[in-house]
């Protein structure tokens, strides 16, 4: 677990480290915000690039807190804590890739993102889909807890219902993750994001409905 924590902290602080090293090479004024057309609608100081890495650190700390709560709910073993850790690592990797993409846009003072070969929305979809897919693979191993998993009023009824719900949720997430990755590869950025959001809503709704019937049955 010590090695996992070391990797976790490295990933959590990596965007901040990269930004500090990149700051001397960035222009004083950078694109601070893009509109839906991919065009710059606000310019700002290069030091604004520190905001996103600080948010990544904040998210990392939040996931650590979640891991501690999930661990307390588990009487034996550390499955819950490990899964929250892996999820946190996945989020940190996604944030790091996104941030490096934006740092490149800042460095080149890109006024229009449509000229980029890699669409940020497509990239986010692929990374998000992979994280969801991996999370779905781990879900059946989760023990009943108050933090992570397919959690509804019904799924926490007893251990049998919980197990059934996590298996269903895991399968849903694996299928949903594959669809979202495919959307990021084959669709344009905005369409991919809308479809990904729809897939997540469908997976959540299906899991909620399943947990209701599972609770009645078991």
N, C-alpha and C positions, 0 to 999 in steps of 0.2 A: 504493500500500500504506500510505502514511503516513496518508491520510484514513481508511482502513479501521481502522487501529490506533487512531486518535483516537476513532472511533465505538465501537470495541470497549471501550476503557477507560472511556468515558462510560457505556456500558451496564453495565459491570462494577461501577462505583462508584455508579450511580444509586440503587439501593435504599438504600445507606448514606446518601447525601445526603438522600433523601426522609425517611428515619427521623430523622436529626438535626434537620431542619426541623420534623418533626411532633412530636417529643418534648415541647416545651413545652405542646402542646395536648392531650396524652394524659392520662387520669386516672392517679393514682399507682399504682392497682391495676388490672390488666387481666386478661382471660381468657388464661391461659398455656397451656392445653391443653383440647382437646375430645375426648370419647369417641366411639365409633362411632355413637352415637345423635345426635351433634351437640350434646351438652350439655357445659357447662363442668364439668370434674372437678378443675381446679386453677387457682388465681389466683396471679398473680405481679407483680413490679415492672415498671413500664413500660420499664425499661432492658433487659429481656429481649428487647425488640423489635430490639435491635442484633445478636442472635445470627444471625438468618437473613441479614441483609445481609453480615455478615462471612463467612458460609458461601458467599455468592454471589461475593465477592471471591476466596475460596480456590478456588472452582471455576473462576473466570476465569483465575487464575494457573496452575492445572493444565492448562487447555486451551491456554494459551500455551506451556507446556512441551511438550505433545503436538504442537503445531504445529511447534516447532523440530525435534523428532525426525522428524516426517513429512517436513519439508523436506530433512533430511539424506539421507533414503532416495531422494529424487528427483534424478536426475542432471541433468535439464534441465527448466526451467519451474518454476512455483510452484503447480500445481494442488492438491497435497496440503495445503500450508500455507493456501491460501485456503479450502478446504473445511472444515478444522478451525476456522478463524476464523469462518466463517459459522455453523457448528454451535454454537460458543461464544456467538456473538451471539444465536442463537435461544434457547439455554438461559437467557441473561441476561434476555432479554425475558420469557420464561415466569416466571422467578423474580420479576421486578419486578412483573408483573401479580398474581401470587399474593400477594406481600408487601403490595401496596397493598390488596388485598382483606382481608387479615388486619389491617392497620392500621385499616381502617374498622370491623372487628369489635371491635378494641380500643377505638377512640374511642367507639363506642356501647355498650361493655360488654355486648355481645351474649351472653346466657346460653344461647341455643339457636340454632344455625345453620339450623335447618329453616325459620325464618321469613324467611330471605333469599331474594330473587327469583333471585339467581344462585348456583347450587350450585358450591362450590369444586371438587368432584370432576369435575363436568361441564366446568368451565372448564379444568382441568388437562388433561383428555382432549382437548379441542379444540386447545389450544395444543401439546400433545405430538404430536398427530396431524399438525399443520401442520409441525412441526419434522422429523418422520419423513418426511413427504411431500417436503419440500424436500431433505433429506439424500439420499433415494432418487433425486431428480432429478440430484444432483451425483455420485453414486457411479460411474457409468460413466467419469467423467473422472479418477478416482483412478489414480495410478501405484502399482505394487507397493511396499508399505511395511509397517512393523512396528507401526503405530499404529491406523489407521482403515480401515474398509471391511469387506467380507465376508472375514474372515481366518480360515482354517483351515489345518491341516497340508497339505491338498491344494490350496487356492486359491493358495498361494504357490509352487507347483511351478515355474511358468514364466510368462512374460508373457502368453501366449495363454490359459492357464487363468485367470489373474488377471482378464484383460479379460472373459472369458465370465462369470465369477463375479460381477463387479461389475455387469454388465448385468442378470444374473438377480436379484441382490440389490437393485439399484435399482428394478426393476419390482415386486418383492415389497414393498419399502418404500413405494412410491407407492400400491399397492393397499391395503396395511396402513394407511397414513396416512389414506387416504380413509375406510376403515372406522372407524378410531378417531375421526376427526372426527365422522362420522355418529353414532357411539355417544354422544359427548359432547353432541350436539344432541338426540337423540331418546330416550335412555335416562335413567333416574334415575342419580344420581351413582355409587353403589357398584356397581351392575350395569355401568355404563359402564367403570369402572376394571377390573373383573374380566375383561370381554370384551376390553378393550385389552391387558391382560396376556397373555391367551390368544392374541391376534393376534400379539403380539411373539414369543411362544414358537414359534408355528407358522411365522412368517417366518424365525426363526433356524434352526429344525429343517430347513425346506425348503432354505435356503441351504447348510447343512452337507451334507445329502444330495446336493444338486446338485454341490457342489464335489468330492465323492468321485468321482462318475461323470464329471465333466468332466476330472479329473486322469487317470482311467483312459483316457479317449478321446483326450485331447490330450497 
